[in-house]
């Protein structure tokens, strides 16, 4: 088992808004998963990144996306379709961030 960082972005193609109180509630819900969230923009969207433990990246995507979408429903975020779901093994993500910060 390895730790993965899973990113999920959901977007509306038909308009709408992201309630600020729902983003705040989502931040509280993802915190135990070393997570972060945001919302807004044009087109309207919300996103979240959490850490999950899984056998591989495919398993992390399934587990992480399911958890993010369930937490988002509890937080009151709009049930827009995911447009991006990605998983990076955390050690690889840390390497990428270190290279990006060095330049």
N, C-alpha and C positions, 0 to 999 in steps of 0.2 A: 504494500500500500504506500502511496505517495500523496503529498499534499499538492493540490491544484488551486489556482486562482481562476474562478469562473466569472465571466462577464456576460451580462444579458442586457440588451437594449430593446425596448418596445417602443413602437412609433405609430402615430395615427396618420393615415393618409387623407382623412376627411375632416380634420380640424379637431377642436376640443382644447381642453386645458388640463394642466397637471396641478391638482390642489396642493398648495404649500403644506397644509397640515398633513396630507397623506405622505408627502416626501419626508417630513419630520418623523412621522410614525414609522415609515420604512427604515429610516436611519436607526431608530431604536431597535427594530426587529432584526436588522442585519448585523448589529454590533457584536452579538455573541459569536458570529461567524467571521470576525475580523473584516467586516464588510463596510462598504461605503455606497452611497446612492446619490442620485441627482435627478433633476427634472426641469422641463421647460424647453425653450427653443422653437425654431421653425424648421421643419414641421414639428408639432408638439411631440415630445418623447420623454421617457424616463429610463433610467438605467440603474444597474446595481452590480457590484462586484463582491463576491464572497469567497471564502476558502472552504474547500471540502476535501475529504480524504477519499481516494478511490484507487482502483487497480490500474487504470489507464485514463487517457484523456477522454475517450468516448464515455466511459463510466462517469467521469467527472462532469461532463456536459449534461448527461441525463440526470444525475443526482443534483447538481447545482442549479440547473434551469428549473427543475421541478420545485426545488426549495424556494428559489427566488420568486417564481410565479405564485406559489402558495402564500408566501409572506406578503407579496404585493397585494393580493386579494384581501388579506387581513388588514393591511394598511389603508385600503381604500383607493389604491392607485387604479387608473383606468385599465381595463382588460384589453389593451391593444396587443396586436400580434408581435411576437419577437421578430426582429429584423437582423439581429446579430446575437449569436451565442458562441462563445469561444472559451477554451480552457488552455491554460499554460501551466506546466509543472512549475511550482513556486521557485525552485532553484534556477530554472531557465529564465523565468521572468525577472528574478533579481539580477542575473547576468545582463540581460537586455537593458534593464534600467541603469545599471552601473555604466554600461557602454554609452548609453544616451546622455548620462550626466557628466561623463568625462569630456565630451566634445563641446 
